[in-house]
Amino acid sequence: MQLSRRKLLTTFSVAASTLLLNNCTSKPLSNQPFKINSYATVSDIPEVQSVRLGIIPSIEIAPLLVAQNKKLFAKYGITDVELVPFKSWQEIGDRTEIGTELGANNDGIDGGHFYSPLPELMNEGLINNRKTAMYVLMRLHTHGGYILVTKRLKSFGIQLKRATFSPWQDVAKLFPINGAIAETGSNYDLWLRYWLASMQINAKQNINILEIPLDQIIPQVKQQKADLLCVDSWRTLKLIEANLAIPAIATGEIWRNHPGEILAMRADWVDKYPIATQALLQAIMEAQIWCDDPANAQELNTLLALSFTNSRNIISEPIAMFSQLFRNSPNGKKGTLKIDSPNFIDFPIKYWSNDGISVSYPYKSHDLWFLTEYRRWGLLDNDFELKETIDAVNREDLWKNAAKAIGVPDTNIPISTSRGIETFFDGLKFDPDRSNIFSK
């Protein structure tokens, strides 16, 4: 199923008109700094002190690593948090489906690091044909992704700008062009598709989109198996250092302050252990706030560099990745990834807030965007129940409870489940509260 951008405007009009997001007036949050309540606790002793969370080793999960290494989980009574690394989100989903049988199964996990809308798909049984009730609890970050073009394409004069990919058709006649992402349907897949579509390039008709496992991306690029890539910050840096590719655009330039990856848990775990769930959220929120504080940049660099050195079950490659990312960024500046290129704009990764906008809060309007993009690319049927699924899976109420418990002032807590109209780099607007949710 292939839809043009204009056809998309009418395809979702009926479905979107049924999705009424409550309190739909988005207001900017306070930019005033505040202090975490150092004496904050959960309402009672957590029902369980252990939890297993799946992760994809990357800078996006920094709040989880900080919460563990700075003993913030333990501060709130969760003394045994195991962060289990995996090579793919498919593995994380499979292990979450297995579950831990509420603490008794060492093969499964209780939840962890996901991309949107994977929890919704699992909740509705669209992954492996098994329904696993899931809750989305928080966003972990914004920004951090990059679209890159290999040196092979650059030599043909393809313009690395927001505008036209001018000699595209001529290049396509010379050799097949392959785009590469780690997993179909992942956020990096959606960013790449959106960017191509903005230039009237159909991801299925004009270019192949290959799935290349994260640990194989660099070897495959060396073998000229991929020409365009959408990957995270660290792999962007490694491709640049290897002189294999250069950045075309940051995902943050495509959509400033876009929703990043998420923390999601099995619903049965959350329902049985509400105090433990709040404890997890409070710890990770405190870590997000800590990560964004410039005063902690040097300590964050060191902590991330050391986070996986003693892991007994590391699956991904050894993570010297963090120290390389922070210390050896191309402009030599610590604490952020910047790439000096006349066609590149830096959008540093943030974890708690940016531009007065909450990064951590799980807006339902963002869940809607991911699901409609899935429909756009034929990854989701048109009869999928958007509102009912989002309302069942998104637990923004738990986020708010945890935020208040650690002392986040009301002025820093969103009052709406919709962030309002979102504007993309190509001028397209996404309005979750209108019947025609995409417009110029």
C-alpha positions, 0 to 999 in steps of 0.5 A: 500500500503506497500513499502520496502525501496529498492522498494521506490528507484524506485517508485519515480524516475519518479516523482522526475525527474520532480521536478526541484528545482531552484538554487539547490546548497545548501551552508552553511549560515553564523554563524556570529551573527547579530542584528535585525534592531530595527527600522524595519517596514513594507512597509505601515500600514497593511490592517488589524490589527487582525488575528486568528491563531490556535495552538497546545500548545507545546514548538514548538510554542514558537516563536508565544508566544514570538511574542505575549507576547513581543508585536512584532506583535503590533510592526509591526502593527498587534495589535490583534493576537488571538492564539486559542488553539486546541487539534488536527491538524484536528481541526486546518485544519477544522477551517482553511477551515471555515476561518474567511471570511476575519475577519467576522467569529468567528468560523474559523481561518486564519491559524496557526500551521500545520505539513507538508504536511497538507497545500498541502493536503488541497490545493488539496482538499484531506482533507474533499474533499474540496479545501482550497488554502493554503500557507506555510510561514515559519518553526517554529522549528527543533528537539523537538520530541522523540521516547519512549519505555514503561517499559513493552517492556524494560523488554524484553530486546529490545535494545534502540539503532539505531541498531537492535530491536533484540528480536522483533519477540519473543516479538510480539508473546507474545502480540500485540505491539502498537505504538502510535501517536496523528494523522495519517500522522503527523510528529511524525507518520512519524518519528516513521515509519521511525525509525521502517522501518530502522530496517525492521519493517513494521508499518502496518504488524509488529506493530499496529499504534494507534491514541491517542489524546494528552491529552489521551497519558499518561492515555493510557500508564498507561493502557498499551494500547501503547508500543512505542510512538513518541511525543513532548518534554513536553510529553516525559518529563511527561512520564519519570517523571511518570516512564512510558517510556524511550527515545529510540531516538530523532527525531533530531538523526534520521535526524539532523536539520530536518524540523519541524512544520510550519506556514501556512495561507489561500491563500485568506487572504495572497493575500488580506493582503500582508502587514499584512502577511509580518508584521506577518512574521517579528514579528515571525522571530524576535521572533525566533532569540530572542528565540535562543539567550542564553542571553534570556534563563531565560526570555524565561523560564518565558515567556513560563511558563506564556503564557497560564495562562490567556487564556480564551479559553484554550482547552488543559490541563493547561500549567504549561508545559513550566516551568516544561519542562525548570526547571525540565529537568532530568539533571537539566539544564535550557533552554533545555531538556536533558535526561541522558541515555547511549543510548540517544543523546540530540538534543535541539529544535531550532527556527531560525538556527542551525549548520549554517543551516536556521531552519525558511526558508521553503525549497521546498526540505523539502516539497518534502520529506514529500510528498514522505514519504506520498507516501511511506506509501500509504497516497498519490496517485502516480499521485499526482502532486508534483512540481506543488503543492509545487510551488503553496503552498510554499511562500519562496519568502515572507519569504525572503522579510520579512527577508531582511526587519528586517535586516537579512544579505544576508549571512544568507538568503538561496539562494536555495530552496533546502537544498541539500542532506540530510543524515539520521542516518541509512545512507540513503540519500535523494537527491531532485535533482536526479531521484533516490532521496533515496540512500545509 
